[in-house]
Structures are given as structure tokens and as C-alpha cells.
Amino acid sequence: MSQEIGVVGSPDFTTGFRLAGVRRFANVPEEEKPDRLDEAVTELFEDDDDVGIVVMHDDDLDYLSRTVRRNVETSVEPVLVTLGGDSSGGALREQIKRAIGIDLMDE
């Protein structure tokens, strides 16, 4: 079972996680996101067996190609968790359900 958390995004986004002890990260400056974000996300998802959760800003999903976005959104391990943006409670609920395999809110 994977134990690490990975973070992908702008240096401003990743800095707080790094200060909290996250060691796996990919800094992609805002101006480079259209060109480098796909590569950074794919690298973290495929090349690191220790990463179980990948965190990125919700707005950064718009920069991913259709293929990479579909792959990361359907990945079970590592699981993608997005923060910020206009994420609704339903989106977070789906992320949690995908991560643990059950819907905690199901009645």
C-alpha cells in the first residue's frame, strides 16, 4: 500500500505542502502549465510507486489533456484529490468514495 502524498502545481500551491513534510512534488510555474502539466502529472502517477494520493488545484485540471485528465480522474491508486476552485461537495464525495471504495454518505 502506498504511503506518500504527492503534490503537483504552481510553486505557490506546493510550498505549503512541502513545509508540512510532503516530499514528492512537481512545481509547474503558471506560464509553463499549458506545456508541462501533463508531463508532470503523468510522471508522478506512473513513476512513483510510493505515492498513494496526488493533490492538485482544481483549476489546474483545465490544463490537462483529455487523455491525462481521464486517466487521473479514474485512477484508484494513486487517487487524485483536487483542492480549491469551485469544487462542490459532490466532487469531494466522489473523490472520497473512489479513494476508500465506499460511499460514507449512502443511507
Gaussian input, Z-matrix of N, CA and C with variables (Angstrom, degrees):
# hf/3-21g

backbone

0 1
 N
 C     1     B1
 C     2     B2     1     A1
 N     3     B3     2     A2     1     D1
 C     4     B4     3     A3     2     D2
 C     5     B5     4     A4     3     D3
 N     6     B6     5     A5     4     D4
 C     7     B7     6     A6     5     D5
 C     8     B8     7     A7     6     D6
 N     9     B9     8     A8     7     D7
 C    10    B10     9     A9     8     D8
 C    11    B11    10    A10     9     D9
 N    12    B12    11    A11    10    D10
 C    13    B13    12    A12    11    D11
 C    14    B14    13    A13    12    D12
 N    15    B15    14    A14    13    D13
 C    16    B16    15    A15    14    D14
 C    17    B17    16    A16    15    D15
 N    18    B18    17    A17    16    D16
 C    19    B19    18    A18    17    D17
 C    20    B20    19    A19    18    D18
 N    21    B21    20    A20    19    D19
 C    22    B22    21    A21    20    D20
 C    23    B23    22    A22    21    D21
 N    24    B24    23    A23    22    D22
 C    25    B25    24    A24    23    D23
 C    26    B26    25    A25    24    D24
 N    27    B27    26    A26    25    D25
 C    28    B28    27    A27    26    D26
 C    29    B29    28    A28    27    D27
 N    30    B30    29    A29    28    D28
 C    31    B31    30    A30    29    D29
 C    32    B32    31    A31    30    D30
 N    33    B33    32    A32    31    D31
 C    34    B34    33    A33    32    D32
 C    35    B35    34    A34    33    D33
 N    36    B36    35    A35    34    D34
 C    37    B37    36    A36    35    D35
 C    38    B38    37    A37    36    D36
 N    39    B39    38    A38    37    D37
 C    40    B40    39    A39    38    D38
 C    41    B41    40    A40    39    D39
 N    42    B42    41    A41    40    D40
 C    43    B43    42    A42    41    D41
 C    44    B44    43    A43    42    D42
 N    45    B45    44    A44    43    D43
 C    46    B46    45    A45    44    D44
 C    47    B47    46    A46    45    D45
 N    48    B48    47    A47    46    D46
 C    49    B49    48    A48    47    D47
 C    50    B50    49    A49    48    D48
 N    51    B51    50    A50    49    D49
 C    52    B52    51    A51    50    D50
 C    53    B53    52    A52    51    D51
 N    54    B54    53    A53    52    D52
 C    55    B55    54    A54    53    D53
 C    56    B56    55    A55    54    D54
 N    57    B57    56    A56    55    D55
 C    58    B58    57    A57    56    D56
 C    59    B59    58    A58    57    D57
 N    60    B60    59    A59    58    D58
 C    61    B61    60    A60    59    D59
 C    62    B62    61    A61    60    D60
 N    63    B63    62    A62    61    D61
 C    64    B64    63    A63    62    D62
 C    65    B65    64    A64    63    D63
 N    66    B66    65    A65    64    D64
 C    67    B67    66    A66    65    D65
 C    68    B68    67    A67    66    D66
 N    69    B69    68    A68    67    D67
 C    70    B70    69    A69    68    D68
 C    71    B71    70    A70    69    D69
 N    72    B72    71    A71    70    D70
 C    73    B73    72    A72    71    D71
 C    74    B74    73    A73    72    D72
 N    75    B75    74    A74    73    D73
 C    76    B76    75    A75    74    D74
 C    77    B77    76    A76    75    D75
 N    78    B78    77    A77    76    D76
 C    79    B79    78    A78    77    D77
 C    80    B80    79    A79    78    D78
 N    81    B81    80    A80    79    D79
 C    82    B82    81    A81    80    D80
 C    83    B83    82    A82    81    D81
 N    84    B84    83    A83    82    D82
 C    85    B85    84    A84    83    D83
 C    86    B86    85    A85    84    D84
 N    87    B87    86    A86    85    D85
 C    88    B88    87    A87    86    D86
 C    89    B89    88    A88    87    D87
 N    90    B90    89    A89    88    D88
 C    91    B91    90    A90    89    D89
 C    92    B92    91    A91    90    D90
 N    93    B93    92    A92    91    D91
 C    94    B94    93    A93    92    D92
 C    95    B95    94    A94    93    D93
 N    96    B96    95    A95    94    D94
 C    97    B97    96    A96    95    D95
 C    98    B98    97    A97    96    D96
 N    99    B99    98    A98    97    D97
 C   100   B100    99    A99    98    D98
 C   101   B101   100   A100    99    D99
 N   102   B102   101   A101   100   D100
 C   103   B103   102   A102   101   D101
 C   104   B104   103   A103   102   D102
 N   105   B105   104   A104   103   D103
 C   106   B106   105   A105   104   D104
 C   107   B107   106   A106   105   D105
 N   108   B108   107   A107   106   D106
 C   109   B109   108   A108   107   D107
 C   110   B110   109   A109   108   D108
 N   111   B111   110   A110   109   D109
 C   112   B112   111   A111   110   D110
 C   113   B113   112   A112   111   D111
 N   114   B114   113   A113   112   D112
 C   115   B115   114   A114   113   D113
 C   116   B116   115   A115   114   D114
 N   117   B117   116   A116   115   D115
 C   118   B118   117   A117   116   D116
 C   119   B119   118   A118   117   D117
 N   120   B120   119   A119   118   D118
 C   121   B121   120   A120   119   D119
 C   122   B122   121   A121   120   D120
 N   123   B123   122   A122   121   D121
 C   124   B124   123   A123   122   D122
 C   125   B125   124   A124   123   D123
 N   126   B126   125   A125   124   D124
 C   127   B127   126   A126   125   D125
 C   128   B128   127   A127   126   D126
 N   129   B129   128   A128   127   D127
 C   130   B130   129   A129   128   D128
 C   131   B131   130   A130   129   D129
 N   132   B132   131   A131   130   D130
 C   133   B133   132   A132   131   D131
 C   134   B134   133   A133   132   D132
 N   135   B135   134   A134   133   D133
 C   136   B136   135   A135   134   D134
 C   137   B137   136   A136   135   D135
 N   138   B138   137   A137   136   D136
 C   139   B139   138   A138   137   D137
 C   140   B140   139   A139   138   D138
 N   141   B141   140   A140   139   D139
 C   142   B142   141   A141   140   D140
 C   143   B143   142   A142   141   D141
 N   144   B144   143   A143   142   D142
 C   145   B145   144   A144   143   D143
 C   146   B146   145   A145   144   D144
 N   147   B147   146   A146   145   D145
 C   148   B148   147   A147   146   D146
 C   149   B149   148   A148   147   D147
 N   150   B150   149   A149   148   D148
 C   151   B151   150   A150   149   D149
 C   152   B152   151   A151   150   D150
 N   153   B153   152   A152   151   D151
 C   154   B154   153   A153   152   D152
 C   155   B155   154   A154   153   D153
 N   156   B156   155   A155   154   D154
 C   157   B157   156   A156   155   D155
 C   158   B158   157   A157   156   D156
 N   159   B159   158   A158   157   D157
 C   160   B160   159   A159   158   D158
 C   161   B161   160   A160   159   D159
 N   162   B162   161   A161   160   D160
 C   163   B163   162   A162   161   D161
 C   164   B164   163   A163   162   D162
 N   165   B165   164   A164   163   D163
 C   166   B166   165   A165   164   D164
 C   167   B167   166   A166   165   D165
 N   168   B168   167   A167   166   D166
 C   169   B169   168   A168   167   D167
 C   170   B170   169   A169   168   D168
 N   171   B171   170   A170   169   D169
 C   172   B172   171   A171   170   D170
 C   173   B173   172   A172   171   D171
 N   174   B174   173   A173   172   D172
 C   175   B175   174   A174   173   D173
 C   176   B176   175   A175   174   D174
 N   177   B177   176   A176   175   D175
 C   178   B178   177   A177   176   D176
 C   179   B179   178   A178   177   D177
 N   180   B180   179   A179   178   D178
 C   181   B181   180   A180   179   D179
 C   182   B182   181   A181   180   D180
 N   183   B183   182   A182   181   D181
 C   184   B184   183   A183   182   D182
 C   185   B185   184   A184   183   D183
 N   186   B186   185   A185   184   D184
 C   187   B187   186   A186   185   D185
 C   188   B188   187   A187   186   D186
 N   189   B189   188   A188   187   D187
 C   190   B190   189   A189   188   D188
 C   191   B191   190   A190   189   D189
 N   192   B192   191   A191   190   D190
 C   193   B193   192   A192   191   D191
 C   194   B194   193   A193   192   D192
 N   195   B195   194   A194   193   D193
 C   196   B196   195   A195   194   D194
 C   197   B197   196   A196   195   D195
 N   198   B198   197   A197   196   D196
 C   199   B199   198   A198   197   D197
 C   200   B200   199   A199   198   D198
 N   201   B201   200   A200   199   D199
 C   202   B202   201   A201   200   D200
 C   203   B203   202   A202   201   D201
 N   204   B204   203   A203   202   D202
 C   205   B205   204   A204   203   D203
 C   206   B206   205   A205   204   D204
 N   207   B207   206   A206   205   D205
 C   208   B208   207   A207   206   D206
 C   209   B209   208   A208   207   D207
 N   210   B210   209   A209   208   D208
 C   211   B211   210   A210   209   D209
 C   212   B212   211   A211   210   D210
 N   213   B213   212   A212   211   D211
 C   214   B214   213   A213   212   D212
 C   215   B215   214   A214   213   D213
 N   216   B216   215   A215   214   D214
 C   217   B217   216   A216   215   D215
 C   218   B218   217   A217   216   D216
 N   219   B219   218   A218   217   D217
 C   220   B220   219   A219   218   D218
 C   221   B221   220   A220   219   D219
 N   222   B222   221   A221   220   D220
 C   223   B223   222   A222   221   D221
 C   224   B224   223   A223   222   D222
 N   225   B225   224   A224   223   D223
 C   226   B226   225   A225   224   D224
 C   227   B227   226   A226   225   D225
 N   228   B228   227   A227   226   D226
 C   229   B229   228   A228   227   D227
 C   230   B230   229   A229   228   D228
 N   231   B231   230   A230   229   D229
 C   232   B232   231   A231   230   D230
 C   233   B233   232   A232   231   D231
 N   234   B234   233   A233   232   D232
 C   235   B235   234   A234   233   D233
 C   236   B236   235   A235   234   D234
 N   237   B237   236   A236   235   D235
 C   238   B238   237   A237   236   D236
 C   239   B239   238   A238   237   D237
 N   240   B240   239   A239   238   D238
 C   241   B241   240   A240   239   D239
 C   242   B242   241   A241   240   D240
 N   243   B243   242   A242   241   D241
 C   244   B244   243   A243   242   D242
 C   245   B245   244   A244   243   D243
 N   246   B246   245   A245   244   D244
 C   247   B247   246   A246   245   D245
 C   248   B248   247   A247   246   D246
 N   249   B249   248   A248   247   D247
 C   250   B250   249   A249   248   D248
 C   251   B251   250   A250   249   D249
 N   252   B252   251   A251   250   D250
 C   253   B253   252   A252   251   D251
 C   254   B254   253   A253   252   D252
 N   255   B255   254   A254   253   D253
 C   256   B256   255   A255   254   D254
 C   257   B257   256   A256   255   D255
 N   258   B258   257   A257   256   D256
 C   259   B259   258   A258   257   D257
 C   260   B260   259   A259   258   D258
 N   261   B261   260   A260   259   D259
 C   262   B262   261   A261   260   D260
 C   263   B263   262   A262   261   D261
 N   264   B264   263   A263   262   D262
 C   265   B265   264   A264   263   D263
 C   266   B266   265   A265   264   D264
 N   267   B267   266   A266   265   D265
 C   268   B268   267   A267   266   D266
 C   269   B269   268   A268   267   D267
 N   270   B270   269   A269   268   D268
 C   271   B271   270   A270   269   D269
 C   272   B272   271   A271   270   D270
 N   273   B273   272   A272   271   D271
 C   274   B274   273   A273   272   D272
 C   275   B275   274   A274   273   D273
 N   276   B276   275   A275   274   D274
 C   277   B277   276   A276   275   D275
 C   278   B278   277   A277   276   D276
 N   279   B279   278   A278   277   D277
 C   280   B280   279   A279   278   D278
 C   281   B281   280   A280   279   D279
 N   282   B282   281   A281   280   D280
 C   283   B283   282   A282   281   D281
 C   284   B284   283   A283   282   D282
 N   285   B285   284   A284   283   D283
 C   286   B286   285   A285   284   D284
 C   287   B287   286   A286   285   D285
 N   288   B288   287   A287   286   D286
 C   289   B289   288   A288   287   D287
 C   290   B290   289   A289   288   D288
 N   291   B291   290   A290   289   D289
 C   292   B292   291   A291   290   D290
 C   293   B293   292   A292   291   D291
 N   294   B294   293   A293   292   D292
 C   295   B295   294   A294   293   D293
 C   296   B296   295   A295   294   D294
 N   297   B297   296   A296   295   D295
 C   298   B298   297   A297   296   D296
 C   299   B299   298   A298   297   D297
 N   300   B300   299   A299   298   D298
 C   301   B301   300   A300   299   D299
 C   302   B302   301   A301   300   D300
 N   303   B303   302   A302   301   D301
 C   304   B304   303   A303   302   D302
 C   305   B305   304   A304   303   D303
 N   306   B306   305   A305   304   D304
 C   307   B307   306   A306   305   D305
 C   308   B308   307   A307   306   D306
 N   309   B309   308   A308   307   D307
 C   310   B310   309   A309   308   D308
 C   311   B311   310   A310   309   D309
 N   312   B312   311   A311   310   D310
 C   313   B313   312   A312   311   D311
 C   314   B314   313   A313   312   D312
 N   315   B315   314   A314   313   D313
 C   316   B316   315   A315   314   D314
 C   317   B317   316   A316   315   D315
 N   318   B318   317   A317   316   D316
 C   319   B319   318   A318   317   D317
 C   320   B320   319   A319   318   D318

   B1=1.4443
   B2=1.5217
   B3=1.3119
   B4=1.4545
   B5=1.5255
   B6=1.3177
   B7=1.4545
   B8=1.5261
   B9=1.3019
   B10=1.4575
   B11=1.5256
   B12=1.3216
   B13=1.4617
   B14=1.5152
   B15=1.3226
   B16=1.4535
   B17=1.5195
   B18=1.3176
   B19=1.4618
   B20=1.5153
   B21=1.3393
   B22=1.4556
   B23=1.5123
   B24=1.3259
   B25=1.4595
   B26=1.5129
   B27=1.2992
   B28=1.4601
   B29=1.5281
   B30=1.3177
   B31=1.4683
   B32=1.5328
   B33=1.3254
   B34=1.4641
   B35=1.5206
   B36=1.3194
   B37=1.4651
   B38=1.5297
   B39=1.3151
   B40=1.4660
   B41=1.5280
   B42=1.3103
   B43=1.4662
   B44=1.5275
   B45=1.3161
   B46=1.4650
   B47=1.5145
   B48=1.3158
   B49=1.4627
   B50=1.5270
   B51=1.3094
   B52=1.4653
   B53=1.5205
   B54=1.3377
   B55=1.4653
   B56=1.5231
   B57=1.3293
   B58=1.4625
   B59=1.5299
   B60=1.3198
   B61=1.4564
   B62=1.5129
   B63=1.3292
   B64=1.4660
   B65=1.5287
   B66=1.3221
   B67=1.4655
   B68=1.5232
   B69=1.3131
   B70=1.4651
   B71=1.5274
   B72=1.3112
   B73=1.4554
   B74=1.5227
   B75=1.3144
   B76=1.4608
   B77=1.5166
   B78=1.3152
   B79=1.4590
   B80=1.5199
   B81=1.3160
   B82=1.4557
   B83=1.5298
   B84=1.3346
   B85=1.4680
   B86=1.5255
   B87=1.3099
   B88=1.4732
   B89=1.5243
   B90=1.3211
   B91=1.4676
   B92=1.5308
   B93=1.3273
   B94=1.4572
   B95=1.5379
   B96=1.3218
   B97=1.4731
   B98=1.5234
   B99=1.3299
   B100=1.4702
   B101=1.5264
   B102=1.3258
   B103=1.4571
   B104=1.5324
   B105=1.3326
   B106=1.4570
   B107=1.5191
   B108=1.3351
   B109=1.4598
   B110=1.5271
   B111=1.3307
   B112=1.4688
   B113=1.5259
   B114=1.3031
   B115=1.4630
   B116=1.5265
   B117=1.3274
   B118=1.4691
   B119=1.5226
   B120=1.3202
   B121=1.4678
   B122=1.5207
   B123=1.3104
   B124=1.4630
   B125=1.5258
   B126=1.3164
   B127=1.4573
   B128=1.5282
   B129=1.3221
   B130=1.4607
   B131=1.5279
   B132=1.3144
   B133=1.4643
   B134=1.5228
   B135=1.3102
   B136=1.4642
   B137=1.5178
   B138=1.3073
   B139=1.4540
   B140=1.5150
   B141=1.3181
   B142=1.4538
   B143=1.5245
   B144=1.3180
   B145=1.4573
   B146=1.5226
   B147=1.3343
   B148=1.4567
   B149=1.5225
   B150=1.3251
   B151=1.4623
   B152=1.5274
   B153=1.3377
   B154=1.4522
   B155=1.5199
   B156=1.3352
   B157=1.4589
   B158=1.5169
   B159=1.3282
   B160=1.4639
   B161=1.5201
   B162=1.3286
   B163=1.4583
   B164=1.5221
   B165=1.3220
   B166=1.4614
   B167=1.5199
   B168=1.3131
   B169=1.4555
   B170=1.5245
   B171=1.3101
   B172=1.4592
   B173=1.5291
   B174=1.3154
   B175=1.4693
   B176=1.5247
   B177=1.3333
   B178=1.4649
   B179=1.5221
   B180=1.3206
   B181=1.4650
   B182=1.5274
   B183=1.3293
   B184=1.4649
   B185=1.5256
   B186=1.3231
   B187=1.4609
   B188=1.5311
   B189=1.3203
   B190=1.4629
   B191=1.5191
   B192=1.3088
   B193=1.4594
   B194=1.5259
   B195=1.3041
   B196=1.4625
   B197=1.5285
   B198=1.3203
   B199=1.4641
   B200=1.5227
   B201=1.3332
   B202=1.4660
   B203=1.5263
   B204=1.3163
   B205=1.4696
   B206=1.5376
   B207=1.3117
   B208=1.4670
   B209=1.5225
   B210=1.3261
   B211=1.4629
   B212=1.5274
   B213=1.3280
   B214=1.4634
   B215=1.5236
   B216=1.3159
   B217=1.4672
   B218=1.5252
   B219=1.3160
   B220=1.4564
   B221=1.5255
   B222=1.3062
   B223=1.4579
   B224=1.5303
   B225=1.3165
   B226=1.4571
   B227=1.5306
   B228=1.3157
   B229=1.4557
   B230=1.5071
   B231=1.2922
   B232=1.4600
   B233=1.5282
   B234=1.3085
   B235=1.4560
   B236=1.5216
   B237=1.3284
   B238=1.4641
   B239=1.5152
   B240=1.3265
   B241=1.4578
   B242=1.5188
   B243=1.3264
   B244=1.4621
   B245=1.5185
   B246=1.3134
   B247=1.4564
   B248=1.5170
   B249=1.3189
   B250=1.4598
   B251=1.5067
   B252=1.3087
   B253=1.4533
   B254=1.5083
   B255=1.3195
   B256=1.4550
   B257=1.5204
   B258=1.3255
   B259=1.4695
   B260=1.5149
   B261=1.2948
   B262=1.4585
   B263=1.5144
   B264=1.3259
   B265=1.4547
   B266=1.5147
   B267=1.3285
   B268=1.4556
   B269=1.5112
   B270=1.3190
   B271=1.4639
   B272=1.5241
   B273=1.3179
   B274=1.4579
   B275=1.5279
   B276=1.3114
   B277=1.4602
   B278=1.5222
   B279=1.3242
   B280=1.4678
   B281=1.5263
   B282=1.3267
   B283=1.4596
   B284=1.5184
   B285=1.3269
   B286=1.4605
   B287=1.5239
   B288=1.3218
   B289=1.4637
   B290=1.5250
   B291=1.3190
   B292=1.4627
   B293=1.5266
   B294=1.3540
   B295=1.4583
   B296=1.5222
   B297=1.3452
   B298=1.4642
   B299=1.5156
   B300=1.3155
   B301=1.4619
   B302=1.5042
   B303=1.3406
   B304=1.4643
   B305=1.5171
   B306=1.3203
   B307=1.4515
   B308=1.5099
   B309=1.3178
   B310=1.4642
   B311=1.5287
   B312=1.3155
   B313=1.4659
   B314=1.5188
   B315=1.3141
   B316=1.4580
   B317=1.5234
   B318=1.3037
   B319=1.4729
   B320=1.4952
   A1=109.21
   A2=116.44
   A3=122.20
   A4=111.10
   A5=115.23
   A6=120.95
   A7=115.01
   A8=118.52
   A9=121.56
   A10=112.36
   A11=114.85
   A12=122.95
   A13=106.44
   A14=116.32
   A15=121.74
   A16=109.23
   A17=116.49
   A18=121.70
   A19=108.74
   A20=115.79
   A21=121.88
   A22=107.91
   A23=116.10
   A24=119.60
   A25=112.30
   A26=114.42
   A27=120.19
   A28=109.37
   A29=116.90
   A30=119.21
   A31=112.27
   A32=117.88
   A33=120.36
   A34=111.40
   A35=117.33
   A36=122.24
   A37=111.16
   A38=117.34
   A39=120.29
   A40=113.76
   A41=118.10
   A42=121.00
   A43=112.75
   A44=117.91
   A45=120.21
   A46=112.26
   A47=116.62
   A48=120.63
   A49=110.57
   A50=115.78
   A51=119.46
   A52=110.79
   A53=116.96
   A54=120.40
   A55=111.70
   A56=116.40
   A57=121.21
   A58=112.34
   A59=117.29
   A60=120.47
   A61=116.31
   A62=118.20
   A63=120.24
   A64=108.52
   A65=115.72
   A66=120.55
   A67=113.81
   A68=117.69
   A69=121.31
   A70=108.32
   A71=116.20
   A72=119.03
   A73=110.29
   A74=114.59
   A75=121.50
   A76=107.05
   A77=116.04
   A78=121.43
   A79=109.32
   A80=115.70
   A81=121.16
   A82=106.83
   A83=117.00
   A84=119.96
   A85=112.12
   A86=116.13
   A87=122.39
   A88=112.37
   A89=116.84
   A90=119.81
   A91=113.04
   A92=117.46
   A93=121.28
   A94=113.24
   A95=117.63
   A96=120.39
   A97=113.94
   A98=119.30
   A99=117.15
   A100=113.43
   A101=116.90
   A102=120.81
   A103=114.08
   A104=118.40
   A105=121.01
   A106=116.46
   A107=118.16
   A108=118.69
   A109=112.53
   A110=117.69
   A111=120.68
   A112=111.19
   A113=115.45
   A114=121.42
   A115=111.46
   A116=117.16
   A117=121.07
   A118=111.50
   A119=117.00
   A120=121.18
   A121=110.36
   A122=117.26
   A123=121.45
   A124=110.69
   A125=116.59
   A126=121.20
   A127=111.05
   A128=116.51
   A129=120.40
   A130=111.55
   A131=117.22
   A132=120.70
   A133=112.40
   A134=118.15
   A135=120.90
   A136=114.89
   A137=117.60
   A138=120.44
   A139=115.18
   A140=118.14
   A141=118.77
   A142=110.33
   A143=116.17
   A144=121.06
   A145=113.32
   A146=117.66
   A147=120.99
   A148=113.23
   A149=118.20
   A150=121.62
   A151=110.00
   A152=115.77
   A153=121.31
   A154=112.88
   A155=116.58
   A156=122.28
   A157=108.02
   A158=115.93
   A159=121.46
   A160=107.02
   A161=115.73
   A162=122.07
   A163=108.57
   A164=115.26
   A165=120.02
   A166=109.20
   A167=116.34
   A168=121.52
   A169=108.96
   A170=116.33
   A171=121.51
   A172=112.04
   A173=117.28
   A174=120.85
   A175=112.53
   A176=116.91
   A177=120.18
   A178=112.90
   A179=118.00
   A180=120.09
   A181=111.07
   A182=116.69
   A183=120.82
   A184=112.86
   A185=117.59
   A186=121.60
   A187=112.64
   A188=117.42
   A189=120.17
   A190=111.32
   A191=115.47
   A192=119.60
   A193=108.34
   A194=116.18
   A195=121.14
   A196=111.54
   A197=117.22
   A198=121.65
   A199=111.83
   A200=116.73
   A201=120.23
   A202=110.04
   A203=116.24
   A204=119.45
   A205=111.04
   A206=117.15
   A207=120.85
   A208=110.37
   A209=117.10
   A210=120.89
   A211=111.90
   A212=117.17
   A213=118.81
   A214=111.95
   A215=117.51
   A216=119.67
   A217=112.29
   A218=117.58
   A219=120.35
   A220=112.80
   A221=116.95
   A222=121.00
   A223=110.49
   A224=115.66
   A225=121.05
   A226=110.11
   A227=116.70
   A228=120.36
   A229=109.99
   A230=118.52
   A231=125.20
   A232=111.77
   A233=114.72
   A234=120.52
   A235=108.53
   A236=116.11
   A237=121.49
   A238=109.32
   A239=115.83
   A240=122.25
   A241=106.88
   A242=116.03
   A243=119.88
   A244=109.38
   A245=115.16
   A246=121.86
   A247=109.73
   A248=115.91
   A249=120.84
   A250=112.25
   A251=115.34
   A252=120.99
   A253=111.75
   A254=116.56
   A255=122.30
   A256=111.46
   A257=117.82
   A258=120.19
   A259=109.89
   A260=114.81
   A261=118.94
   A262=109.19
   A263=116.46
   A264=120.70
   A265=111.75
   A266=117.21
   A267=121.26
   A268=111.85
   A269=117.07
   A270=120.65
   A271=110.42
   A272=117.11
   A273=120.50
   A274=110.20
   A275=116.64
   A276=121.07
   A277=110.85
   A278=116.78
   A279=121.11
   A280=111.10
   A281=117.34
   A282=120.69
   A283=110.56
   A284=116.57
   A285=120.54
   A286=110.19
   A287=116.49
   A288=120.54
   A289=110.46
   A290=117.15
   A291=120.51
   A292=110.74
   A293=117.00
   A294=120.74
   A295=112.34
   A296=117.05
   A297=118.51
   A298=113.60
   A299=116.79
   A300=119.91
   A301=116.36
   A302=117.79
   A303=120.10
   A304=109.26
   A305=115.70
   A306=121.64
   A307=108.41
   A308=117.45
   A309=121.84
   A310=112.16
   A311=117.21
   A312=121.35
   A313=111.72
   A314=118.02
   A315=121.39
   A316=109.40
   A317=116.00
   A318=119.68
   A319=111.26
   D1=135.09
   D2=-176.98
   D3=-73.90
   D4=141.81
   D5=-172.88
   D6=-114.84
   D7=-14.71
   D8=-172.11
   D9=-96.04
   D10=156.78
   D11=171.21
   D12=-109.68
   D13=136.04
   D14=175.97
   D15=-117.34
   D16=149.20
   D17=-179.35
   D18=-129.82
   D19=135.95
   D20=177.58
   D21=-126.97
   D22=133.80
   D23=176.23
   D24=157.58
   D25=-164.87
   D26=-179.23
   D27=-67.55
   D28=156.43
   D29=178.00
   D30=-56.15
   D31=-35.16
   D32=177.55
   D33=-62.62
   D34=-37.38
   D35=-179.13
   D36=-73.51
   D37=-42.17
   D38=-174.62
   D39=-79.06
   D40=-22.39
   D41=-174.47
   D42=-58.37
   D43=-46.08
   D44=179.83
   D45=-60.16
   D46=-40.19
   D47=178.46
   D48=-67.02
   D49=-40.15
   D50=179.51
   D51=-64.62
   D52=-39.67
   D53=177.43
   D54=-65.58
   D55=-26.76
   D56=178.26
   D57=-83.85
   D58=-1.63
   D59=175.11
   D60=108.96
   D61=2.56
   D62=177.47
   D63=-71.36
   D64=124.40
   D65=-175.78
   D66=-99.95
   D67=-19.69
   D68=-178.69
   D69=-100.96
   D70=114.73
   D71=-178.47
   D72=-153.56
   D73=160.24
   D74=174.36
   D75=-135.48
   D76=113.21
   D77=176.02
   D78=-84.96
   D79=125.05
   D80=176.95
   D81=-129.91
   D82=102.40
   D83=179.99
   D84=-56.25
   D85=150.59
   D86=-176.54
   D87=-49.06
   D88=-45.50
   D89=-175.72
   D90=-70.21
   D91=-16.30
   D92=-179.39
   D93=-101.01
   D94=-5.41
   D95=-176.01
   D96=-56.82
   D97=-44.31
   D98=-179.35
   D99=-59.37
   D100=-29.35
   D101=-175.96
   D102=-97.20
   D103=-31.19
   D104=-169.51
   D105=-114.27
   D106=-12.38
   D107=-173.58
   D108=-66.51
   D109=-41.81
   D110=176.95
   D111=-53.92
   D112=-48.67
   D113=-178.04
   D114=-63.29
   D115=-44.79
   D116=-178.66
   D117=-64.10
   D118=-43.76
   D119=-179.87
   D120=-66.61
   D121=-46.57
   D122=-180.00
   D123=-59.98
   D124=-42.71
   D125=179.83
   D126=-59.89
   D127=-46.28
   D128=-178.77
   D129=-67.03
   D130=-36.44
   D131=-179.91
   D132=-73.54
   D133=-36.89
   D134=-173.01
   D135=-96.94
   D136=-34.71
   D137=-168.87
   D138=-94.11
   D139=-2.69
   D140=-174.72
   D141=-130.00
   D142=101.91
   D143=-178.23
   D144=-71.38
   D145=-15.01
   D146=-178.73
   D147=-81.55
   D148=-16.38
   D149=-176.00
   D150=-85.07
   D151=123.81
   D152=178.96
   D153=-106.62
   D154=-24.21
   D155=179.80
   D156=-133.49
   D157=131.35
   D158=174.85
   D159=-115.38
   D160=126.52
   D161=-178.96
   D162=-108.99
   D163=135.14
   D164=172.42
   D165=-148.92
   D166=162.91
   D167=179.82
   D168=-72.86
   D169=139.64
   D170=-177.73
   D171=-57.23
   D172=-38.25
   D173=-179.11
   D174=-64.53
   D175=-25.36
   D176=-178.70
   D177=-71.70
   D178=-17.29
   D179=176.76
   D180=-59.34
   D181=-29.72
   D182=179.70
   D183=-64.19
   D184=-22.42
   D185=-179.10
   D186=-85.28
   D187=-14.64
   D188=-177.40
   D189=-78.28
   D190=146.38
   D191=174.59
   D192=-68.41
   D193=161.62
   D194=-178.05
   D195=-57.55
   D196=-43.64
   D197=-177.71
   D198=-64.88
   D199=-48.65
   D200=-178.87
   D201=-65.12
   D202=-42.08
   D203=179.98
   D204=-60.50
   D205=-45.36
   D206=178.75
   D207=-62.08
   D208=-42.37
   D209=-179.25
   D210=-62.77
   D211=-44.60
   D212=-177.24
   D213=-75.47
   D214=-32.15
   D215=179.99
   D216=-72.72
   D217=-23.32
   D218=179.50
   D219=-102.79
   D220=-1.15
   D221=-179.71
   D222=-68.23
   D223=137.42
   D224=177.25
   D225=-95.01
   D226=-39.31
   D227=175.46
   D228=-144.19
   D229=114.61
   D230=1.07
   D231=-75.46
   D232=159.31
   D233=178.09
   D234=-98.41
   D235=142.38
   D236=178.50
   D237=-91.17
   D238=130.81
   D239=173.82
   D240=-123.19
   D241=125.03
   D242=178.72
   D243=-106.51
   D244=145.54
   D245=179.88
   D246=-125.82
   D247=154.59
   D248=175.82
   D249=77.62
   D250=-167.71
   D251=179.53
   D252=67.09
   D253=-152.58
   D254=-177.98
   D255=-101.55
   D256=32.46
   D257=-179.37
   D258=-60.61
   D259=131.78
   D260=176.69
   D261=-91.13
   D262=168.25
   D263=176.69
   D264=-60.19
   D265=-31.45
   D266=179.47
   D267=-64.07
   D268=-38.34
   D269=179.45
   D270=-66.32
   D271=-42.99
   D272=177.99
   D273=-65.00
   D274=-39.44
   D275=177.91
   D276=-59.17
   D277=-43.27
   D278=178.58
   D279=-65.14
   D280=-38.76
   D281=179.00
   D282=-63.63
   D283=-43.06
   D284=179.90
   D285=-66.18
   D286=-42.96
   D287=179.69
   D288=-61.28
   D289=-41.96
   D290=179.41
   D291=-66.91
   D292=-36.11
   D293=-176.71
   D294=-70.73
   D295=-40.75
   D296=-175.06
   D297=-107.54
   D298=-10.51
   D299=173.83
   D300=91.30
   D301=-3.47
   D302=178.09
   D303=-137.85
   D304=158.34
   D305=177.42
   D306=-96.54
   D307=108.34
   D308=-177.06
   D309=-68.47
   D310=-20.90
   D311=-176.95
   D312=-94.46
   D313=-1.97
   D314=-178.69
   D315=-67.56
   D316=128.94
   D317=-177.02
   D318=-102.22

